Amino acid sequence: LQEELAAARSEVHVPRGLDIRGSDANPSALSLARRCLAAIEGVVPEIRGKVTLEARSAGDATPPSRRTRVRRLICCNPPWGVRLGKGEADPEDEDADSGPPAEESWRELADLLRRHKGEAWVLTPNPDLAKVLPLQQKAVHKVDGGPRDTPSKGAFGLQWIGYGNPTPRGV
């Protein structure tokens, strides 16, 4: 294992000036993100200090200034599932009452994307949910996931939907 980790580390390049910002209104999701980040930092120590995670909703997020020369990319996994289409809590989701209601989260994301004016990728199992978003879809990539020994056989029907214009390379 140590040899594999060393080989993996030798392939990693963390760009100078890398600034990754993450946020979530759900405390459990943020806690999970922090645990995952700690695990990544254990393998790629160069990433320490380059990732900031904050408790806030999409409505409170601020895109980078247009004057900064950074790649303007949003990747997000807004709430979806039973509570989205029906406006009710999913009884299996212990955090369903944490953060804003799902529909409000999608409206806040739509507002952020209007202000962002860059590239965005949104993960959803239902493309109809994304119709509230203000940008034209540029690409759709279907994603398979989950344990193969479950009733879904790992086929969750998830999609990454791409919006907006990619920031040119080198910016």
N, C-alpha and C positions, 0 to 999 in steps of 0.2 A: 504493500500500500504506500509506503514512504517513497518508493521509487516512482510509482505512478503519480503521486502528488508533486514530486520534484519535476517530473517530465511535464505535467500540466502547467506548473508555475513558470517553467521556462518558455512556454508558448504564449503567456499572458503579456499583453501590453496595455497598460492603463494610460490613456492619453493625458498629457499635461493640460491642466485647466479643466479637467472633467468635473462637471457639477451636475449631480443627479438629485432631483428633489422629488420626494414622494409624500403623499398625504392620503388620509382616509378619515372619514367622520366616525367610523366604527372602531372603538377601542380594541376589540379582539382582532380585527384585520391588521391594525397597526402593530399590535403585539406580535402577531405572526410575521409580519414584514421585518420587524426588528430582530426576531430570532433567525430568520433566513439571512438577513444581512450579516449578523454575527458569524454564521456558518461560512458565508462567502469570505468574510474578512479573515477567517481562520485559514483558508486556502490561498486567498489573494490579499495579503496584508497591505499591498499598495492602494487598495480601494478605501482604506480607513480615512475618514475625514472628507471624503469626496461625495458622500451620500447623506442627505438630510431627510429625515422622516418627521412629519408633523401631523398633529391631530387637527384636521380642518376639512370642510366640505369643498367640493369643486367650486361652489359659489364664492368661496373666500380665497381661492387660489389666484395667484397673479402670474401671468406669463412673463418670460424674460423681456426686458426692454428691447424694442426694435433696433436700438442703437448698438446693442452688444452683438458681437460676431459669434453667436453660438447656434448650434443646430436646435431649432425649435420643434421639438417632437413631444407629443403627448401620447402615452400608452396607458390605457385604463381598462378597468374591469368594473364597470358600474354595477350596482345591484340589479339582479334579475332573478326570475324564478316565480314561484307561486304568488308572492306578494306584489310583484310588478303589475301583471295584467289585471289582477282582481282588487288591488288596493288593500289587501288584508295581510296580516302577519302569517308567515309560514310557521306552523306549529313545531317543525323540526329545527327551526333557526332560533337558537337561544339568544342571538343578538338582534333579532328582528326589530326590536324597539330602540336599538342604539342608533344614533344618528338620524338624519332626516328620512322621511318616508321615501320609498324607492322612486316614485314618480317625481318627487321634488329633486332627487339626486340627478335624474336625467335632464330635468329642466335647467338645473345649475350647470351641468356638463355642457348643455347646448349654449348657455350664455358664455361659459369659458371658451368654447371653441370659436364663438363669434369674435371674441376679443383676441384670441390666440393668433389667428391668421397664419398658421403654419401647418405642419403635417400632424395627423392624429390617427391612432389605431385604437379601435374599441372592440373589446371581446364581448360577444353576446351569443346566446343560443337561438335567438329569435330576431331576424333582421327587421321585422315590423317594429320592434321596440326602438330601433335606431332612427325611425322616420322623424322623430322629434328633433334630431340633430340638424344644424343649419347648413352643413356642407354637402357637396355632391360626393357620392361614393366613387372612389377611384379604383378600388380593388377589394376583392373578397377572398380570403384564404380559409378553407375549412380545416378544422382542427379535430383530431381524434384525441381522446384522453380518458384517463381513469383505468381502474383495474379491469382486466379482461375477464375475470371470473365473476363479474356482476351481471345482473339481468340485461344491462345496456351493452354488455360486451365491450365496454370502453368507448362506445359511440354516443357521445353526448350531444352531437350536432352543433358544437360550438363553431363560431366563425370570428375571425379577426377581420373587421371592416376598416378599410383605409379611406381617409378623407383628406382633402386639401392638397396643397402643393408641397412636395418635399423640399426641405432647405437644401440648396446646392452643397455638394461635398466641399469640405475645406472651410465652410462657414459655421 
